[in-house]
Amino acid sequence: MLGAIVRFLLRIIYRVELRGREHYDAAGPRTLIIYNPGSILDPLILAAVLPHRVALLADRALEHKWWMRPVCALADTQFFDFSSPAATVSLVHALARNGRCMVFHSGSLGNDPRYIRILEAAGVIAEKADATLLPVRIDGASSTVFSYLRHKGRRRWFPRVTVSVLEVQKFRSAEGVTPRERRRRMGERLYDIMTELEYRSSMEHCNLMQGLVEAVRLSGRRFPIAEDQDRHVLTYGSLLLKLSVLGRAFRRLFRGESTVGFLLPTSLPGLVAFFGLHSAGLVPAMLNFTSGISSVVSCCRTVKLSSVLTSRRFLALADLTAMEQALKDAGLRIVYLEDVAKRLTLGDKALGALFAWLRVAPSTPADDPAAVMFTSGTEGVPKAVLLSHVNIIANRYQALSMLTIGSGDKLFNCLPMFHAFGLGICTLLPVLAGVRVFLYPSPLHYRIVPRLFYESQSTIICGTDTFCAGYARYGRPYDFCHARLVIIGAEKMRESTRRVWLEKFGVDLFEGYGATETAPLISVNTPAYRREGSVGRPIPGLACRLSPVPGITEENTGVLWVKGDNVMLGYMRFAAPGVLEPPVDEALAERFALTGEGDDGSGWYETGDIVHMDEDGFIFIRGRAKRFAKIGGEMVSLAAVEDALKEIWPESVLGVVAIPDPRKGEQLALVIDTEDVTTSRIAAHFASRGLSPLWTPKRIVSVKQAPLLGSGKFDYRKARELAEKG
């Protein structure tokens, strides 16, 4: 009776709909069902909607939970200790005896060790029982008040729930592998399926302001979402109030404009101003104030800006008065936050307060531009990258499906907001996910950042190898005692950096990989799955493929192309201001035009990176396609030369560039912040390693400070200029 009542209520209240019935029927009578966890209602919903009575294999830790009583009424429930090797035999028998079973665990996907062990066990059980695996996606359950994923989805009492049965999976492990390896591979494959399910079930097509309003509804107005070094705290309520008031002023100030230049640091005013522009329906163009005057002016011309939003205090502190004047000379209007604040009317404040209280969000289409970023310009003139609301929102959910980040964390963000890493992952992700964020304007303060990380009791920090090496050099052993997750990106992580963090702080580093064009995350190592030397495995919802490179013979190696929800709307170039170039693979497009078959090439972005992908999907960066030199007819990887040189000078910041050579076409030049560098020492080291003499740089330029971009990347354009001057 209880089961019938529960089944009736679920169907009525949540309007549960079953899709993909044909896949369920194709699975057969011996099936192990796996699904994306998100709510304590999950097993109830599945038991209510699936055509047959399903046996539930539950974690023993749930046996005495009060909410398990209705679950047991709907499904034949058996409790097991999944961490016990002896449980595998019992589970195999249970599956063979009951036919259709599903595994239930009330933990988050992410990096929960218990859940990962359950996935590994499920794969082995299905194989031993000769059963099929049936992935099921539950949409809507994580949005209910019964969800245990506080950082994902909307919270509503009665959302519509959809159960989608996906295609049947049947895995067979390779011959000759050990039981331990078989278990690992099964778990890894299931993990990929489940992260994809979690991403698809949580992803919402909304604009950034709508995402912020939902975050406020989820965490409450009093939640302290942001903090700075002066210990000023911004709650969700005060953030909504400030941006709503500013939004009304911006709407009046920038009437007739769609995009506004954004020249502000990582700070509370910067955060408020960013969302204030969105509240006014405007798109911020994130100007890199560290790239030089000419670069910033060219960026403004590329996207045809009329106005730039900045702060007098910031311009003075950052010594950017010359840039300010250059922008004025270029015909741009400079709008100062201080002046905007002085000109706020009583009507602005009253209506802003009303809209903030009502949590009104503009109805901007999710596919419209949300931010204009600019490429670093390491190889040439910066290009404008248009990212949509969907791009940014998607990358947020893609990251959260692989990384366990919640309301108990605090992310320390000192990366600039003009960098995709600093904006997308380190600012917008925590703010939209209900994760506290500490904002600091510069990653270069190597003595200050470790101290503030400790004092703020932050748990997560992201940075480049250069920045993290600096923090390790000046930080005290206890400064990162609260650190739970440290992610390195933008440049290759040196083994020496990881080693010193482990030895000094007891903290491991996880390398990731991304691009401005992908908002930015492409792949990341996690505590659950990592591989030395790699940048992790691709995030869910992202298709990857490799195109061959002449001269590169390594198997499964080529230029990486990606396609997914997080891939940009397109480029704008200086040569064609205001003209959008959507991403496309011209080779696929041409083939499609001729044959009408296959992919039409739209949406594919070429990263320009030559990578190797191993059998488990881990990505290993071999170097930039443009960062190869042809010397005497032979291709030489500049990245590989840099790695070999770092064996000699592990603590130095260095870069290798190719410059013209009248005899061999090109020659290598080394720019390094060390003085005791000789070609003879390099040649001797390379000879001892069995490396080609062509790898030895013919020109060495020693500098007091290596050229770096504001993002922390090595500035190869500046290095090439230094090398050519000699």
N, C-alpha and C positions, 0 to 999 in steps of 0.2 A: 504494500500500500504506500509506504513512504517513498519508494522508488518511483511509483506512478505519479505521485504528487509532485515530486521534484522535477521529473521529466516534463510534466505539463507546465509548471511554472517557468521553467527555463525557456521552453518554446514560446510561451506567451510574452514573458517579460523582455527577453533579449532577441526575440524574433530570429532565432537561430536558423541559418540557411546552410544547406549542404551542397557543395559544388564538387565536381569531379567524381561522381558516383561510379563512373566507368572504371576509374583507376582502382577504386576499392574492390569492385567485383573481379578485376583482373589479378588482384593480389593473391586470391585463393584463400583456403581455410587456415593455412599455417603462416601467420603474418605477425610481425613485430612492428607496432605503430610507434613512431616517434614524432614529437611535435615541439613547437617553440614555446618554452615555458614563460609565463607572464602573470598568471593569476591562479588563485586557489580554486577557481571555478573550472579550470581547464579539464580535469578528468570528468567532472559532472557534465560539461557541455558535450564532450566527445561521447560519453556513455548515453547521453540523451538523443543525440542526432545520428549515430552510426546504426546501420540496419540490424546488426547482430549484437548480442550481449558479448562484451569484451572483458577479458580478465585483466586486472590491474596489478602490475608488479611494482610495488611501492617501496620506497626507502624506509627502513625500520625506524628511522628517527621520526617518522610521521605517524606512527601507530597510535599514539595517544592524543593526537590533535583532535579538538572538538569538531572541527569542520570535516573530518574524515568520515564521520558517521553517515551523512547522506551519500558520500562517495561509495562507501561499502554497500549501501542499499541499492545502488545502481549497477555496480560492477563487482564481480568476484575478485576480492582484493587479497593479495598475498604479500607479506612484508619480508624483505630480504636486507641483509647487510651487503651492499654492493662492493664495499671495500674488501670483503673477505674472498679469497680465492676459492674457498669451498662453496661459496654461493653460486658460482658459475654452473656447476653440475645441477644444482637444484633448479636454477632458472631455465636451463635447457629442458629439463623434464617438465617444468611448468608450462613452457611454451609448446612442447610436443603434446602435452595432455590437454591444454585448453584451446589450442588452435590460434585464435586471435587474441593477442596481448598488447598492452601498451605500458610503457615505463613512465612512472611519475616521480618527479622530484621537485620540491618547491624552492629551488635555488635559481639564481640568475645564471645566464649562459656564460658570458664573459670568461673569466679565468677561475671560476669556482672549481677547486680541485676535485671536490666530491662529484660535481656534475660531469666533469671530464672523465673521471673513472667510470661513471655510469654509462657514458657514451661508449667508452672502450669495451665495457662489459657487454653492452647491447649488441655491438658489432660481432663479437666473438660468439655470443649466444645465438644470434641469428644464423651464423655460418654453421655452427655445430648442430643446430636443430634443422638445418636445411630449410630455413624459413626466408621469406622475402621481407624486405624492409619497406615500410610504407610511410613516407614523410607526409605530415599533415600540418597545414598552416592555419592558425587560429587568428583571425583579425577581429579586434574589438574587445576581447576579454581583458587585455592589458590596460584598457581605458576605463574599466569599471573601478568602483571603490574597493573591490576585492583584489586589485592588483598589488603585487609586491615589488614592482619595478617603478619606484618613485620618480625616476629620471626619464621615463619614457611614456609617451602617449598622453592622451587627455583623460581626465578623471570625470566620468559621468555616471549617473545612477543606472540608466537603462540604454546603453548604446546598442546598436544593432551588431550582432555577432555573426561572422561568416566562417565556416569551416571548409577549407579547400583541400581536397585530397590530391596530392601530386603523383607524378609517375612512380611506378614501382622501382625499387632499387634492389639489386641482388649482387652482393660483393663476394668475390673469391680472392683470397690472398695468394700471392705468388708462391710458387713451389720452392721448397728449401729454406723458408724463413723460419726463424725461431718463434716459439709461442709469444715471447715478449714483443718481438717485432710485429707479429701478426696483430696483437692487441693494439699496439701503437698506431698501425696503419688504419685499422678499422675505426679507432677513435678519431683519428685525424679526418677521415672521409666524412664521418657523421658530423663532426664539428663544423666542417665546411657547409654541409647541408643545413645544419641548425642555425649557423650565423646568417646564412642567406634567408632562412625563414624568419628569423628575428628581425632582420633589417626590413624585409618586405612587409611584415606585419606592423611595424612601428612607424615606417616612413609615411609622412603626411605632406601633401602638396599645399603648402601655405606660405605666406610671406613672413618676413622676419618679425614684423610687429605682431602678427597673429601668433607666431611662436612665442614671443615674449609675453603676451597676454595670457597664453595658456600656462606658461611657466609661473606667472604670478598666481593664477588660479590654483595651480598645483601646490606651490610652496607657501603661499600666503604673503600678504603685503608686508608683514613685519620681518620677513626672512632677510638677513644681511647678505646680500648677493655680492657686493663689491667693497673693497677697502684699499686705501693707499698708504704710503709711508708716513704720512702725517696723522695716521689713525682716524682719518675721516671714513665713516661707514655709510654706504648707500644701501638702503633697503629696497626691496622691490617696489614698495609703495612710493618712496621718495624718487626712485628712478622714473616711474610712470608719471609722477607729477611734474618733474623737471622737464622731461622730454616732451610732454604734452604742451606745456607752456612755451618751450622753445620752438616746438613745431609750428605753433600759430604765428610766432614772430618770423620764422624762416619762410613760411608760406607767403608772407607779405614781402619780405626782403628779396626773395629770389623769384618773384612772380615772372612767369614767362621762361624760366630756366628749368631744365630737367636734370642736369648733372652739375654738381658743385665740387670744386676742388677742396680736399680735406688735408690741411697741413697742421696736424696736432699730434702730440705724443700719446703714448699709452698712459692713460690717466683717467680719473673719474670724470673731469670735464670732457675729455675725448670720448668716453663711453656715452655720456649723455648727449653730446653733440651728434654722434653717429646715429643714434636712434632718433634724435630730434629731427634730423634730415629725413629719415624714413617716415616719421610721423607726418611730415609735410609732403610726403609723396616724392621726395627728391632722392637722387642716387649720388652717394659720395664717391669721388674719385680720389683714391688714397695715394697722395703724393709722397715720394721718398725724399725727404729733406736731407738725407745724407749722400745722395747721388750727385750733388753738384748743381750749380745754378743753371747751366745750359741744359742739363738733363731734365730738370723740373719744368723749365719753360717749354721744352719740346714735348713733354708729356701733356701739358696744358693745351698745346696746339693740336696734338693728335686727337684729343676728344672734344676739341672746340669749346673749351671752357670760357665762361665770361667772368666768373667770380671764384674766389678762393676764401674758404673759412679758416681762420687761424686765431691766435691769441697774442696780444702784445707781450704779455709776460713770457710766454714760450719763446717768441722770436728773440727777446732780449737774453734769456738764459741760454739759449742754444746758439747765440751769435749768428742769427740768420737775417740781420738787417740788410745785408747786400742782396740776398735772395729776395727779400721783400721788395726792395727797390727795383730789381730786375723784372719781377712779375708786374709791377706797376708800369714800368717802361714798355712791357709787352702788351699793354692795354687791358690788363686784368684788374677787376675791382677787388680790393682786399676788404673783407668783412671780419671784424674783430669780435670775439665772444664778449669781451668786456663792454663794448658799445651796444651789443645786442641786449645784454642784461640791463643796461641803463635805460634802454628805450622800451622795455616791456610795459605795456599798458595794463590798467586794471582789468580791462576786458580780456586780455591775453591770459592773465592769471586766473580770472574767474572761470572762463570757458575751459582753460587747460585743466584746472582742478576738477571741473565737472566731467570732462572726457576721461581723465585719469580715474575718477571714482567709478565711472560707468565702464571702464576698460574698453574704450572704443579703439578699434584698430582699422587703419585704412584698408580698402578692398583692392589693393594693388594685386594684379595677377601674379601668381607664383612664378610664372615663366618669364616675367619681366626682369630687367637688370636690377641687381641689389647692390653691387659694388663694382667699381672699376679699379682693378689692380694693374700694376705695371711689372713687366719682367725685369729682372735684375740688370740686364744689359751687360752681362759679363762678356758676351761675344759681339756686341754691336749696340745699335740704338734701341732703347727700351720700347717694347710694344705694349699697347693697352690691352688688357684682358678683361672681358666683360663676363662677370659671374652673375647668374640669376639667383633668385631666392631659393629655387629648387636645388641648385648646385650646392649652396651652403647648407641648407637643411639636410639634404641627402648625405653629405659628408659627415655631418654631425651624427646621424644615426648609423652610418657605416662605421665610424670610429667607436661608438658606444656598443656596437654589436660585438666588437673584438676586445674592448678594454673595459674592465669593471671600474666605473667611475660613478660615484653617487653623492648624495647630499652631505655625507659625513666627510667628504674630501674638501680641500682648499687648494686651488691651482694657483701657483705663483707665476704670474706673467710679466716678464720684463722684455719680451720681444716686441718690436715695433708693430703697430697696427697697420702700417703700410705693407707689411710682409704677410703673405697668405697664411703662413704658419701662425704668426702672431694674432691675426684677425680671426681666422676660421676656427682653429683648434684651441687657441689659448684665450680667446675673448668671447666669441659668440657661442661656442659649444658650452662652456660652463654657465654663461648667463641664460641660455635657452634651456639648459638641462637642470637648473636648480642646484648648481655646484658653485660654492663660494669662490671668488677670484680675488687675488691680491694684485694690484696694478702698480708697476714701477716703470719709469720712463726709459731706462737704459740697461741693456745687458752687459755693457762694458765696465761697469763698476764692480770689479772682481772682489774687492774687499767688502763692499756694502751688501751685495746680493746674498751671500751666504748668511750674514748676520740677520738680515731681514727675513730670510726664509725660516730661520730658527725662531725668531721673535714672533712671527706671524703664525707659527705652528702650521705652516703649509705642508701638504702631503704629496703634491705633484708639481713637477717643473719640466718644461721643455726648453731645449736650446740646441745650439750647434756644438760640434766637437771643440771648436776654438773657445767658445764661452765656457763650456763645462770644464775644460782644462784649466782655464783661468780661475774658476771657482775652487777647483781642487788645490791650486797653488796657494791661494790666500785664505781659504776657509779653514775653520777649526774642526777637529774631529767630530764635535757634537752638533755642528751647524745643520747637518742634514739628518739628524736622528729621527725626525718625523717623516722623512721621505719614504713614500710607498711606491712611487712610479716616476722614473726619470726617462724621458724619451729624447733621443738625439736625431736630428734631421738636418736638411739643407746641405750638408757636406759629409764626407765619409768619416766614420768614427775610427780613431786610432786605437789600437789595442792598449797602448800606454795610458790613454785616458780612462778606459774602462778599468784597467788594473789599479790605477791610483784611487779611483772612487771606491773600489772594493776594499782596498787595503786601508784607506784613510777613513772612509765613512761607513763601510759595510753595506754599501748600496750598489746594486747592479744597474747597468745602463741598457736600454733597449733602443735599437736603431730602427728608424722608419725611413720612408721615402715618399716624396711627393713632388708636386709642381704647382706653380701658381695657377696653371690652366685646369687643375683638377680639384681646386678649392680646399686644401691642397693634397690631402692624404691619398696615396696609392697603395701602400703596403706598410706593414709594421710587424716587428717581432713582439711577442707577448710573453708574459710569464708562463703561459700554457704551452705555447709553441714558438720556439726560436731556433735559429741555426747560426752558428758562428760564421762571421764573414758576410752574412746575407742582410738584406734590409726587410726581411719578413716575407709573408705571403700576401697576395692581393686581398684587399678588402672586399666584402660581399657586394654584389650588385655592380661589379666592374669586370667587363670582359677584356681579356688581354690576348695579344698575339704578337709574334715576332716576324719581322721582315729581314731577309738575308742582307749581309753586308759584304761586298767584295773584299777578299783578303782575309776574312774571318772564317776559319774552318771549324771552330769548336761546335760540337753538337748542341742543339737547343739554345743557340746564341744568335742574337740579332738585335735590331732596333725595336724597342718596345712601343707598341701602339695600344691605346686603351679607349674604352667606350663605356659610358655609364651615366647615371643621373647627375654625377658630380662633375662631368666634363663641361667646360665653359660654353657660353653662347658663341664666342668667337673672338677674333683679334680686331683691333684697329691699329693701323700703321701710320707713321709720320708722313709717309709719301701720299697717303689717301685719307686725310682727316675725316672722322665721322663715318667712314664706310666700314660696315661690319663684315668680316670674313668668317663664316661658320667653319668649324673643323670638318675636314673631309679627307678621305684617302683617295687621292686622284686615280691611283692605279685600279682600285676596286670600282670607282665610279665609271672609269672608262670601259672596264670589262662588262659592267652591268649595262652600260649604254649599247654595247655591241651585241650582247647575248640575251639580255633581259633576265639573267639568272644570278643568283647569289646576292651578296650584300651590295647596296648602292653606294657604300663608302661614307655616307653621311654620319656625323657624330664621332668619327674616329679621330683621335688626337695622337700625333707622333711626338713622343717625349724627347726624341733626339738622343736618348741614352741607349748604349749597347749593353744588353744584359744577358745573363745566362739564367735559365729557369731549370731547376733540378726536377726530379721525378715527383717530389712532394709539393712542387709549386713555389718553393722559396726562390726569391729573386736575388741575384748577385750582380752588382754593378761592375761592368768592365770599363766603362768610360763614356764620355760624350762622343757621339758620332763625329762632331766637329773637332774633338780634341784628340785627333790622330794626326801624326806628321808622316809625310812620305819622304823618306831619306834614302837616296840612292835606289829608289824603286821599291823600298820595303816599308810597310806600315808599322809605325811605332805608336803605342798607346801612351799618351802623356800621363794619364792617371797611373799606369803601371810604373812608369819612371818615378813619379812622385812617391809611390808606395815604397819603392826600393831606396830612395833617398831618405825617407823618414826612418829607415833602419839605422842610418848613420846619425841623423839629427832628430830624434823622436820628440824633443821638446820645442823644436823650431816651427815657425809658420813659413811654409814655402809653397811655391807654385812653379810649374814648368810650362813654358809656352814655345810655340814654333815661330821662328822668324825666317825671312828669306835667306837663302844661301846660293851664291852664284854658281857653285859647282854641283851640289847635290840636291838642289831645289829648295830644301828647308834644312834648318839646323835647330837644335834645342838650346833654350836659354833658361837658366835657373835664377829665380828671384827669391831671396831668403833673408831672414832677419838675423843672420849669424855671420861673423866675419871670417872665422877660420875655415874657409871653404876653398878647396883646390880641385882642379880637374883630375890631378894625379891620384888624390885620395879617393875620389869617386870611381875612377877607372879601376883602381886596385880592388875596391869593394865589389864592383860589378863583376870583375874577373873571378873573384873568389866565389861568387854566386853563380857563375856560368852564364851571365847575362851578356847580351850582344854589346860590342863596343859602340854601336850606333846609339845606345841609350845614354851615353855620357854627354852631358851638356857641354857645348863648345863655348858658351858665354855664361859667366856668373856675375850676377848683380847683387851685392850685399847692401841691405838697407837697415836703418835703425828700427823701422816699424813696417811690417809687411802690409801691402795695400789690401784693405778689407772693405766690403760693402756693408751697409747698415744692417743687413740680414745676418752678418757673420761669415758669409761666403768670401772666398778669396776673389779679389778683383783682378781677373785675368786681362781685361782690357787695359787697365792701368799698368799691370805687370808687363804687358807687351810693349807699351809705350816706353817704359823704363829700359827694357831689354834692347829695343831698337836704338835708343840713345846711347847705349853702352855704358 
